[in-house]
Amino acid sequence: MSLQKRTLTLKESLDELYERYTSHTGPVDRTDHEFFEKVKNETAPYFELVQDWYEEVEPFVKERDVTVHPNQIKSTHENIEMLILHSYYLDVDKNRYKDLHQSSHYVLDMVLDNL
């Protein structure tokens, strides 16, 4: 998969996660093993996607004259991982979630502009 396609897929995934965050309720019991297994299985593709994206975009940003700084890429990678988990556990304020979501989209758009 090309970096452009992977970035676009990641943007779509962020929107899916945002939809999940706004339309679902979190677990009643945070220690519920069944819910944990569900989250683990459903989030695995998201974590794999963001990791693959990071491994491909990091050298792209370091090796070229682009408007995205490597620290922005690292922060976006971490923010997306947080968004994945917050989408299921709903343990973050709505404004904080929205800020992380918008910030991630902003950097992803910057990457696309530089491709």
N, C-alpha and C positions, 0 to 999 in steps of 0.2 A: 504494500500500500504506500502511495506517495505521501510525502509530508503534508501536502495541500489537502489530500483526501482525509488523512488522519486528523488534521486540524479541524476540518469541517465536521467530521464525525464526532469529534470531541465537543464542538459547539452544540451539536444536536443532542448529545448526551447530557450536557449541562442543562439544557432546556427540559429534557425528560426528568432529570433529577429535581429541578425547580418545581415542575408540575407535581411530582411526588411529594415534595416538601409541603406544598400548599394544599394538597388534597387528601392527605392521609393523616392518621393519628399515630403517635409514637407508641412504643410498647407500654403496656400497663405495668409490667414487672421488668425492670432493666436486667435482671438476672435470668430471664426466661431463655433456656437453652434452645428451645425450638425456634424462637424468634432470631436468636443469634445465628443459628444454622441457615435460616432463610436469608438473613442479611448477607452472610458470608457467601452463599451461593449466588445471590442476585448481584452483589457488588463486584464479584471477581472479574467479570468482563470489563467493567469500568476501570478498575485498578490496573488491569492489564493494558487497556487502551492508553491511559494516561502515562503509564511507565514507558510504553513503546514510543509514544509521542515525545516524551522527555529525552529519551535516549537518541532520538533522531534529530530533534530540534536543537539540543544543546550544542553539538558540533557545528550545526548550520549557523547559529548565532555567533559562536566564537570565531569561526573561520571567515566570516564575511563582514562587509561594512553595512550593517543594518541598524535600524532605529530601535531595536530591542536589545536591552542589556542582559547579559547572562543571569544577573541576579533576579531580573523580572521573570525569567523563565523558571528559575528554581522556586521562586515564591509562588508562581502560578501553579506549578506542579504540586506544591504543598497545599495550596488553597483548594485545588480541585479534589485532592484526597480528603480534605476536611469536608468539602461539600458532599462528597459521596456518603460519608458516614452521617453527617447532619441531616441528610435527606431521609434517613431511616429512623434515627433516634430523636430527631427534632429537639435537640438539646442546646440550641443556640437561638438567640433573639432574631426575630424576623428581619430587622434592619441589618444586622450583622450578616445574616445569610445573603440578603439581597446585595450588600456591598461586595462580598466575596464573589458572588455570581457575576456581577457587573464588571468587577476588576478582572476576573478570569476571561470574560468575553473580550474585554478591551485588549488584553495582551494577545489573545488568540487572533483577533482582527489585525493587530500590528504584525504578527507573524505572517498572516495571509498577504498583507500589503507588501511585505518584503520578499515574497516568493516570486 
